[in-house]
Amino acid sequence: MSREEIEKVLNEEINPMLAAHGGGVEFVDVTEDNVVKVKLKGMCSGCPGAMMTISGMVESTLKARIPEVERVEAV
C-alpha cells in the first residue's frame, strides 16, 4: 500500500462526495501497522458527524479499494 494509492482513492472517490457538503479529507500518514491517518477539512472538520464520516465513508471506501488498510483515524 503506497501513499499514492491512498491519495488516489481519497481524491477520486471520497473528496468529490465530501465536497458536496463543503468538506474534504487530506492524507496525513500511514503507520507500519496500516493505520491511515487523515485530516478533515472545510465543513467536515467541525461537523458533529465527523467520526461517522471517517468510520462510515472514508474507512469503508479505503478498505474496499485497498484491502491492506486496517483502520482510518482522524488527526
C-alpha positions as CSV (number, residue, x, y, z in Angstrom):
1,M,0.0,0.0,0.0
2,S,1.5,3.3,-1.1
3,R,0.8,6.9,-0.3
4,E,-0.1,7.3,-4.0
5,E,-2.8,4.6,-3.8
6,I,-4.3,6.1,-0.7
7,E,-4.3,9.7,-2.2
8,K,-5.8,8.4,-5.4
9,V,-8.8,6.9,-3.6
10,L,-9.2,10.0,-1.4
11,N,-9.0,12.4,-4.3
12,E,-11.0,10.5,-6.9
13,E,-13.7,8.9,-4.8
14,I,-14.0,10.3,-1.3
15,N,-13.3,14.0,-1.7
16,P,-15.8,14.6,-4.5
17,M,-18.6,13.2,-2.2
18,L,-17.4,15.3,0.8
19,A,-17.1,18.4,-1.4
20,A,-20.8,18.4,-2.0
21,H,-21.1,19.1,1.8
22,G,-18.4,21.8,1.8
23,G,-15.7,19.5,3.2
24,G,-12.9,17.2,2.3
25,V,-10.2,14.8,3.7
26,E,-6.4,15.1,3.5
27,F,-4.0,12.2,3.8
28,V,-1.5,12.7,6.6
29,D,0.3,9.4,7.1
30,V,0.1,5.6,7.2
31,T,1.7,3.7,10.0
32,E,3.6,0.4,9.9
33,D,0.5,-1.4,11.0
34,N,-1.5,0.0,8.1
35,V,-3.5,2.6,10.0
36,V,-4.3,5.5,7.7
37,K,-4.2,9.0,9.3
38,V,-6.3,11.7,7.7
39,K,-7.3,15.3,8.5
40,L,-10.8,16.5,7.8
41,K,-11.0,19.9,6.0
42,G,-13.6,22.5,5.5
43,M,-17.1,22.0,6.9
44,C,-16.2,18.4,7.8
45,S,-13.6,19.5,10.3
46,G,-16.2,20.9,12.8
47,C,-19.1,18.7,11.9
48,P,-20.8,16.7,14.7
49,G,-20.9,13.7,12.3
50,A,-17.2,13.8,11.5
51,M,-16.5,10.4,13.2
52,M,-19.3,8.8,11.3
53,T,-17.8,10.2,8.1
54,I,-14.4,8.7,9.0
55,S,-15.6,5.3,10.0
56,G,-18.5,5.1,7.6
57,M,-17.5,6.5,4.3
58,V,-13.7,7.1,4.4
59,E,-12.7,3.9,6.1
60,S,-15.1,1.6,4.3
61,T,-14.1,3.1,0.9
62,L,-10.4,2.8,1.5
63,K,-10.7,-0.8,2.8
64,A,-12.8,-1.8,-0.2
65,R,-10.2,-0.3,-2.6
66,I,-7.0,-1.2,-0.6
67,P,-7.6,-4.3,1.5
68,E,-4.3,-3.8,3.5
69,V,-5.9,-0.8,5.3
70,E,-6.6,-1.8,8.9
71,R,-8.4,1.3,10.0
72,V,-8.6,5.1,9.5
73,E,-8.0,7.7,12.2
74,A,-8.6,11.4,12.2
75,V,-5.8,13.6,13.5
